[in-house]
């Protein structure tokens, strides 16, 4: 099966840049969006229904901010919105779709780049998220978690590790959290497939960073250990440019139920 993931930095903007064409061409089984910046009533159901998907949205209370969406060609047994913490659920950050023998989870982690208050909120989110992820991993042996984590884990995942040592998204405590998360039993699909590859998924709009490939790998496909031998490929699609993030496509052998 094929899972498509993109922080679209505004789904309406990405759609205008050709998002629908890519989905039509790639035909993923699941589509996971972060930072949709839209309420469902601001979109046309024809966008997903025309491509054969059912769509589930978790939008922020604040319009034009955050938001995630999960599109699937197969109807889930259960859909859960949010992580169960009101502070973050108001911001529209999580949709979990459960099927008979696997689950797909799209999550948009907070950014701490706007200052100390949001950085503290980000760290609270990470703490709460780890608790939930640990519970869900026990419940679902075949679980795919994807999204914008807003953290580059290692020096291989960022173009200028020394220059960004004190930048939100590459702080020691954030990187330590990713290490802790992985040590709790999750796998970073990209590193499982490509241990030594240096590739980025996000570039600032400033100073022509994308053209110079001065980027960060902050978008991930995390999977449960049971899926390790089922991973086939993970493609970072840098073109066409739909957002300041690149789309990712994971191909994985999932049960058909």
N, C-alpha and C positions, 0 to 999 in steps of 0.2 A: 504494500500500500504506500501511497505517497501523501506526505503531510507538508503543506505550504505554510510558512510563517513569515510575517512581516510587521514591523512597526511602521505603519503607513504615515505617521505624522499628519493625520487628517485623511480619513478614508475617501472623502469627496475629492480632495486634491489628488490622491493617488489614482483614483478612478479616471480623472481627467488626463492623467499621464499614461494611461494604458493598462491599468491593473486588470480590468475585465478581459482584455485581450490575452494577457499572460495566463490567467486562470482558464480561459477557453482553450488555450494551446497546451498547457501542462496537464490539465484535467486531474488535479489532486483529489484524493478522497476526502481530505479534511483541509480546511483553511483556518488559520489562526492569526487574528489581527490584534495588535496593540496600538494604543494611542489613536483610536478612531476619531476622537474629537467630534462625535456626532450622536444624536439621539436617533433611535430607529425611525421615528416619524420624519426625520430629515432626509431619509434615504428612500429609494424606490424598491419595493419587494421584487420587482422585475430583475434587479441586479443579481440577486442570488437565485431566485426561482428560475430565471432564464437559463442559468447554468446548472440547474438540477440540484440546488442545495436547499436545506433548511438552515435558517440562521438564528443564532442566539446571541443576544447583546447584553452586556453589563456596562451601562453608561454612567458617567459621573453625574452627580446632581448639578454640578457647575457646568453649564453649557460650554462647548468648545474646548473641553479639557479631558485628558486621559481617555478612558473607555477601552473595552476589549470586545471582541466578537469571535464566535466560533461557528463556522459553516461546515455542514456535513451532509453527505449524500445518503447517509443511513440514519434513521431516527434513533436517537439515544434512548436507553431505558430510563435514564435520570439525568437531569441537568441541574447543577448547583452554581449559584452566583455568589461571588465574594468569598472571603476567607473566614468569615465569622467574627470579624473585628470591625465595629461600626466606623471607627476613625478612617479605615481604609476602604471599607465597602461603599462609603459615600462617594469614593473617587472612581469606582468602576474598574477594578483591577483583575478580576478572575472569573473565568467560566470553565467549569469541569463537566465534560460529557462522558457518561458511563455507558458502556455496552456490555454484552454478555461476558466477554472474555478479555476485555481491555478497556482503557480509558484514555481520553485525550484532554489535556489541560493547557489552556492559554492564560498567561499571566503577564501583567505589566508592573514591574517593580518600580517603586518611587525613585526619583532622582534627588540627589542632595546638592545639586550645583548652585541653587539659589541662596544658600546660606545655612547657618547653624541650625535654624529651626527645622528646615526640611531634612537636613542631614540626620538630625536626631530622630525625626519621624522615619526616615529610611532604615535606621538601625533597629527601631522598634518593629518595623514591618518584617525585617529579616528574622528577628527573634520569633515572632509569631508564625511566620511562614514555615520555618523549619519544623515547628511542632506539628503543623497541619500536614506538611509533606511527609513527615515520618509516619503519621497515622495512615495516610492514603497509600503509602508504599506497602504497608502491611495488608491493606485491603485489596489492592490491585497488583498482581504480579506483573502484568503487562501495562505499564503506565508511561505515557509520553507527556512530558512537561516541556512546553516551549514558550519562548517570549523574550522580551527585552529585560534583562536582569540589571542593566545599568552598572555593571562591574566587569572590568577586565581582570581576569584571574591571575595570569602570570606575565612575565616580561615579554614572552612571545606573543601576547595578545594585545600589544599596544606599541605604537611606532616609536614613542619616546618615553621609555619607562623612567629614566632619571628626571626628565623635565616635568613629569606628571606625578612624581612621588607623593606630592601633597595635594593632588587634585581629587575631588570627589569622583568616585568611580574607579579609583586606583589606590585608595588609602589602605594602609596595612590591615586595619580592622575589617574592611570590606573584603579584601582578598583572603583574609583568614576565615571569614564566614564561608566563602565558596569552598575553601579547603575542608572546612568542617562539614559542610553540606555533602560534599562528595564522599567524605570518609564515613558518613552515615549510611552510605550504600547506593547513592545515585551515581550514574555514569554521564560524563560529558561526551555525547555522541561524536562530536567533531574530533576530540582528542583520541577517542577509541579508534576511529577510522584513520585519522591522519596525525599520528603522534608528534611529528616534527614540522608540520606545515604551519606557515605564518600567513594568516588571512584575516581580514577585518570585515566587520559588518556595519560599522557606523563611522561617518566622517563629519566633522564640523563643517558648516557652510562657509566658514571663514577661510581666507588666505588660500583658496583653491586646494584645500586639503584632499578632496577626493581625487582630483586629477594627479596629485602627487602621491596618492595612496598613503597619506598620513592619517591612519585610522585606528580604531579600537575594535576588538571583538567583544561585544557586550550582549550579543543575542545568542541564545543557546537552545539546543535540544538536549534536555536531560532525560534519561530513561532508567527504568529499574534494571537490576543486574540480569534478570531473566531474558531481557531483550538484547543482551550483548552480542550473541551469536546471530541475531536476526537483522542486525544493521547492515544495510547494503551500500548506501552512499549518502553523502550530505553535500549538496551543491549550494554555493553562495552565488546568487545571481546579481551581479553588479550592474547589468544592463537589461532593459532600459532603466533609467533612474526614476524611481517612483517616489522616493523619500530620501531623507538623509541616512536612512538605513538601507541595507541590501536585503532582498528577500532570500529566504533559505528554503531548500526543498530536501526533506529527508525521505529516503526510500527504505522501507523496513518490512520484514515479513511479519504481519500481524495475523492472528486468527481471523477467519472470515465471519465469525459470529460476534 
